[in-house]
Amino acid sequence: MNRLEPLKFRPSLREKIWGTQDLRPVLGRVDGRIGEAWCLYDGSEVAHGPLTGRRIDSLIAEFGTRIMGRGWTGSGEDGPRLPIIAKLLFCAGNLSIQVHPDARQSDNRRGKTELWYIIAAEPGARLGLSLDTSLDPGRLAGAARNGTIDRLMHWVPAHPGDCVLLPAGTLHSAGGGAVLCEIQQNSDVTYRLYDYGRPDLDGRLRALDVDRAVAAVDLHSRPAPRAPQLMDDGSCRVESLGKCPHFLTELLSWDSPFIYMPDRRRIHLLVCIRGCGSMAGISFEAGDAFLVPAEAARFPVDGIEAQVVRAHVP
């Protein structure tokens, strides 16, 4: 096969009890209570070109370092899977108060550090980032079981344009109309401490796992939102959203043509959050996503008030 080129994907919409039918400003109105749009994950299917319908995991298995980059081993925990994935969150109601364990505490031996970029927020939208006061594990478990933990959380306003890195082990939540782009390690392990006594979409209460959640919480993790940091103000404006040992995340903004430079060492994940345009001659709009294979050649990009969240491994 010829050299791999950028691959386009459409999001997979997932209903959540805290979701909404109004997915603006990224997507439009939809049926159902959509809380998550999975933009790039192992099961994402190519939506354009000769590889249409192929899943990402099957492409990784076939093309290996051609798509993932020179540093990818394809063995152990890597396997034929993305190391990081990308989602959009539409938090009309509150997420559960929850924690994602690190690799030592996780059922699947993979941690889940994540980053949130705030795309939009209604008045009153908020993020819950750890606790307002110090609690020992016993008191934390008690607050989760009696429902007072919501009052003990450190709630901050969700301001569009801010970002926050949530290391594995961070107690967190969000709600009130926040629209987030989430970049995370490829793990879906969540331990819930409190879920507001709500029935799920099937009418049953969602499971809590207070003991394992308390064991996984890092009570010293107190992240805070911050503004993106300017890195490059050229034809494509590049701002750093955050970095950790597992991934780097940036915001790309442009309103005129430029040439995109792939990286032979690693794959790039691109999530289009605003505007429209084209990449390598492939049209896109907000909500679309692209993988840029490591072996891809440089390619032209155009757009109108376009913004993309880009993520890759260090």
N, C-alpha and C positions, 0 to 999 in steps of 0.2 A: 504493500500500500504506500501511496505517496505520503509526504510529510503531513503530520496531523495539524489541523487548523483549529481556530477557536470553535468551541461547541456551545450551542445555545440550548437553554432549558426553560421550561415553564414551571411555575410553582405548583406543588401538591397541597391542596387546602385541607385542613384538619379542624373538625368541630371541637370546641371546648366549652365547658359550662360558663367560662368567663369571656367568651367570644362575642362577636357582633356580626350583623349583616352588612355593616358599613365599613369597608376596607380602605376608604380614602385616607390620605391622599395618594397612596401607592397603587391600590387597585380600586375598583368601583364597588357597587352594591351587589351582593350575592345572596343566594338562598342559604339558610342555615346559620348557626352561630359559630362563625369561623374565628378561631383564636390563633392558629398558627398556619403559616404558609411555608412549607419546607422547600427552599429554593435549590439547594445543592446538598445532596446526601447520596449514599451508596445506591439507593433505588431510583434516583432521578433518571429520566429517559430523555435522550437527545431529541430535540424538537425541530431540527433543520439539517438538511444535507444528507449525504450518503449513509451516515450512521444513525439516521432517525430511528427511534424506538429502542436503541441500545441503552442498557443501564450502565451507570458509571462503574459499578463494581466489575462488570464484565469487560469493560474497556481497560480498566486497570489490570485485570488478569491477563488480557491479550497483549497489551502494549507496554506494560511495565514502566521502565525508566523513560521510555519515549514520551509518556504522558506525565509521569510523576517527577521526573528529574533525576540527576545523577546520584543524589543522596539517598534515594529510596532503595531499601533492601528487599522488600517484598516478602520478608520472613517474620516470624514471631508475631507480635501484636499488630504489626503493619498489615500483613496479608493483603489481599486485593480490596483495600478499603481506603477511603479518604481519612487522613488524620484529623481533619477539621471539617465541620459542616456549617451551613448557613441557613437561617430562618428569618421570617418576619413574624412579629408578635402583635396582635391587635387586642389590647387589654382593656376591654370595656368594663369588666368587673375585676375584682382582685384575683391575682394568682394565689394559690395556696402559699402560706409561709413555709418555706422549704429550704433544703440544703442539698447540694450535689457533692457526693464524697470524693475524696482524692483517691489515687490508685490503691493506696493501702487499705482503704475502708470500703471500696466499691465491690459489688457482686461480680463485676466483669473484669476486674483488675485494671480498669481504665478510669482515670479521673475525669472531671468535667469542670474545667475552668471555662468561663464564658465572658464575652464582652457585649455590652448593650450600647448601641448608638440610637439616640432619641430622634426619630424622624419627625414626629408631630406629637402634640399633647393638648388635650382639652383642658379648660380651667379646672383645677382640682386634681389633675393627674399627678400621680406620685410614685416614688420608688421607695421600697423598704430595704434598707442597707444595714444589716446587723442590728444590734440592740442599742437603745438609748442609755442603758445602765448596765453595769456588770452583774451577771448572774452566775452562780455556780451551776453545774449540770443538773442537780436535783431540783433547784428552783426553776430552771428553764423547762424541764419536763413537766413540772407542776403547772406552770403558766400555759404550756401548750394544751394540757388536758382540761384546764378550767376555762380556757378561752381568753385569758387576759393578755396573752402574748402579743396580740395586735396592738394593744396600748403601750407595750414595752418596746416595740420596734422603733428604729430610727428612721422616720419617714421624712423624705425630702421632696420638694416639688420637682416634677419632670419638666425640664426646659428643653425645647427643641434645639438640636445642635450640640448638646452635651453628650458625653460618653462616659462609661464607667466600666472598669474591669473588675470582674467578680471571681476571685480565685476559688478553686474547689474548697469546700468547707465553709463558705460564706453564707450566713443566714440571709435570705432575701425574699422579696416579693415585688409586685408592681400592680398598678391598676388605675382606675379612674379616667380611662381614655388615653393612655399612652400607646403610641405606635413605635415599635422598636425593631431595629435590625439586630439580630443576635448571631454572633460568631462564637462557636464553641468547639471544644474537643468532641470527637466522635464517640459520645457515650450518651445514653438516655436514662441513666440511673438517677432517680429523684427520691428523696426521703421527705415526706410531708410531716410537719409538726401540727399544722392547724389549717382547716379548710372551710371555716365559717359555717359549718353545719349544713352545707348545701348538698342537695342531691345532684348526681351527675346526670348526663343526658339520658341515661337508662333508668333514672329514678332512684338509683341506689347511692348511698354515701360513698365517696371515694375513700380508699384505704389510707389510714395514717400509719406511720412507722416511727413513733416518738422515740423509742429507745435507740434505734439505730441512727436516727437523725441527730439526737443529742450527742451520741458518740462520735458522729462525723463532723459536728460543728466546730469550727475554729473561732473561739470567742475573742481572739485577738485580731481577727480580720475585720477591718472597718473601712471599706472602700468609700470613695467620695466622687461624685461626678466632676468632670472638668471639661473645659473647652478643647477642641482639637488644636494640635500644635502644627503651625505652618512649616512645611519642609521644602516646597518648591512652588513658586508663583509664576511658572511659565505658561505655555498655551494650555497645559493641563495642570490645574492647581492640585497639589498633593498635600494633605494634612494627616498627621499621625493621630490615630484614635487610641492606640494602646498597644503594648507588646508584653509578652510573657515568655517563658521558656517553650511554650507550645505553639504560639502563633504571633504574627504581626498583623495589624489591621490599620487600614488607611482609608481616607475619604478622597475620591477623585472628583473634580468638578471641571466642566469645560463647556464652552459655547462656540467653539471654532474647531476646525480640523487639526488633528495631530497624528503622529505615528506612535503606536504602542510597541514597547520593547519587551518581548517575553524574556523569561529567565531560564537558561538551560539547567540551572540547579534545582528548580522547583516549579510545581504547578501553581497557577494563580486562580483564585475564586473571585468572581465579580458578581455583585448583586446590584441591579439597577433600581434605585429608589426614587428617582425623580427625572422628569424629562423624557426625551426620546432621541433616537439617532440610529447610527449603524456602526457595527464593528466588523472589519474584514468583509464589508459588503452585506452583512446580515443585519436586518433591521431589528431594533429593540424598542421597548417601552418600559415604563416603570413596572416592576414585578418580574421582569425577565432576569435571567442569570446566565453567566458564561463560565466555562472552564477554559483557561488558556494553557494548553499542553506545553510542557517544558521545551519540546522540539519545534514548536510553532515558529514561523518566520515573523519578523516585524510586520505589522499590518495597519492600515489606515482606520482612524476612528473619527466620526463626525457626531454632531449632536446639537440640540437646542436646550439650554438650561439643564444639561444632563448632570446627574450625580450617581456615583457608583461607590459602594463599599467594597474594598479589595482586601482579601486575606490570603496569607500564605504561611507556611512554616518558616522558622528563622533560618 
